[in-house]
Amino acid sequence: MYGIVDCDNCYVSCERVFRPDLNDKPVVVLSNNDGCVVARSNEAKALGIKAGMPYFQLQQQYSNHEIAVFSSNYELYGELTDKVVSIIRKEAPAYFRYSIDEYFVYFPENMNGQLTMDNGQLAARGNNFQFIKSWGEQLHKKIKQWVGLPVSIGLAPTKTLAKMASHFAKKYKGYRHCCLIDTDEKRIKALKLYPIEDVWGIGRRYAARLQGMGIKTAYDFAQMHGTWVRATFNNIVIYRTWQELNGIDAVPNEEMAKKKSICTSRSFNGMITDLDTLSTHVSNYAVRCAEKLRAQNTVASIVAVFINTNPFREDQPQYWNFQEARFIVPTNSSIEIVKAAKEVLQHIFVKGYHYKKAGVIVMGVVPDSPVQQDLFASNPEQVKKLQRLDEAIDRINKINGTETVVLGAQQYKKNDSTGKADVFANAIKHDFRSKNPTTRWSDIIQLK
């Protein structure tokens, strides 16, 4: 039996922890540089505000409404959701984090086919899974009381069905924040109510293709023959989704727990024309990728960089490029990944263009142990030094806040009124950032 714990409107809920006066009021959170809407409260959704709506359109179309607007505050969101993880770690027999606001839990079976909790207590006998349902309802209450974030919990025999169940738990109050799909009757009913485009594992392109074939719901797709699914799509992800909808556990845990590639990209606050400033942005993105690699105990063998101009500025010349570099020995060292990313940027940068966005992607992600070393180019002592350095920086930044310690390549430079170069740590626009950048100085445990 699988479960998924999903934080409701995560970014908005995190802001409301410190602003309870905004409960039941429309709230939105903007993307980096306050570009567009990335999170909405239910009240904002009811007004018709769409995800991805540019902020200037929000101002124009909803000028007569009182809408609370926040700049994204990822440090705060990360710390609050980490507290959710700490609760799940104690309450679930097994779990793994899927994203910043979603967490899968797993209830293993004993030799008699009975589900067991971490303390060995039987969670279900035969087909009676109500113990699991009660567990989910209690978990919601504990997270809401201790952290202040509302969550919806879905429970089902497969991960895809659990995702579907969490949707119903969020939508219908009668489930008391926890929906359980434990019988074939419930599974079929849920499939018939679920649009094909919302099924986890079915992307926009495949959803349009399926709809063109007359397949409108998850039930329509599940009714198709497996041979037809294989022959029509020739895609293992689509076939596994079909299996999961039919109650067959088909998505391996290890594929869910760790990402096979990591991308960090941003649109800039304005335009960038010089290589030095662009290089600083790319260095910061490369460090973010390296930190994520270390967080999931993996290394990467490829680092890629892309840059592009603003496609909406038809009055300006357009340029886009992408290039990658390979490591002889896979790494998660910030210094090595930054160095490689900057070298790639040097190759693809062309002077004379106004750049609007850049990004770094690390690929060829594998576990960090064991790592095959190069017989001739490897320097074990240097590798150990870089590891110790990264561990020290990660520890300091975790205790004192993101970017307390940074690499020299991460520091942006600008000229002050005297023309002297000045260093500042953040070149991202966030005019609506909340006054609570971190939870370190606020005790939010046991909120009432």
Stockholm file with secondary structure:
# STOCKHOLM 1.0

chainA/1-448         MYGIVDCDNCYVSCERVFRPDLNDKPVVVLSNNDGCVVARSNEAKALGIKAGMPYFQLQQQYSNHEIAVFSSNYELYGELTDKVVSIIRKEAPAYFRYSIDEYFVYFPENMNGQLTMDNGQLAARGNNFQFIKSWGEQLHKKIKQWVGLPVSIGLAPTKTLAKMASHFAKKYKGYRHCCLIDTDEKRIKALKLYPIEDVWGIGRRYAARLQGMGIKTAYDFAQMHGTWVRATFNNIVIYRTWQELNGIDAVPNEEMAKKKSICTSRSFNGMITDLDTLSTHVSNYAVRCAEKLRAQNTVASIVAVFINTNPFREDQPQYWNFQEARFIVPTNSSIEIVKAAKEVLQHIFVKGYHYKKAGVIVMGVVPDSPVQQDLFASNPEQVKKLQRLDEAIDRINKINGTETVVLGAQQYKKNDSTGKADVFANAIKHDFRSKNPTTRWSDIIQLK
#=GR chainA/1-448 SS CEEEEEETTHHHHHHHHHCGGGTTSCEEEECGGGCBEEEECHHHHHTTCCTTCBHHHHHHHTTTSCCEEEECCHHHHHHHHHHHHHHHHHHSSEEEEEETTEEEEECCBCTTSCBBCTTSCBCCBTTBCHHHHHHHHHHHHHHHHHTCCCEEEEEESSHHHHHHHHHHHHHCGGGTTEEECCSHHHHHHHHHHSBGGGSTTCCHHHHHHHHHTTCCBHHHHHTSCHHHHHHHHCCHHHHHHHHHHTTCCCSCHHHHHSCSCEEEEEEEEEEECSHHHHHHHHHHHHHHHHHHHHHTTEEEEEEEEEEEECTTCTTSCCCEEEEEEEEEEEECCHHHHHHHHHHHHHHHCCTTCCEEEEEEEEESCEESSSCCCCTTTCCHHHHHHHHHHHHHHHHHHHHHCTTSSCCGGGCEEEECTTSCEEEESCCCCCTTCCSCSCSTTCCCTTCC
#=GC SS_cons         CEEEEEETTHHHHHHHHHCGGGTTSCEEEECGGGCBEEEECHHHHHTTCCTTCBHHHHHHHTTTSCCEEEECCHHHHHHHHHHHHHHHHHHSSEEEEEETTEEEEECCBCTTSCBBCTTSCBCCBTTBCHHHHHHHHHHHHHHHHHTCCCEEEEEESSHHHHHHHHHHHHHCGGGTTEEECCSHHHHHHHHHHSBGGGSTTCCHHHHHHHHHTTCCBHHHHHTSCHHHHHHHHCCHHHHHHHHHHTTCCCSCHHHHHSCSCEEEEEEEEEEECSHHHHHHHHHHHHHHHHHHHHHTTEEEEEEEEEEEECTTCTTSCCCEEEEEEEEEEEECCHHHHHHHHHHHHHHHCCTTCCEEEEEEEEESCEESSSCCCCTTTCCHHHHHHHHHHHHHHHHHHHHHCTTSSCCGGGCEEEECTTSCEEEESCCCCCTTCCSCSCSTTCCCTTCC
//
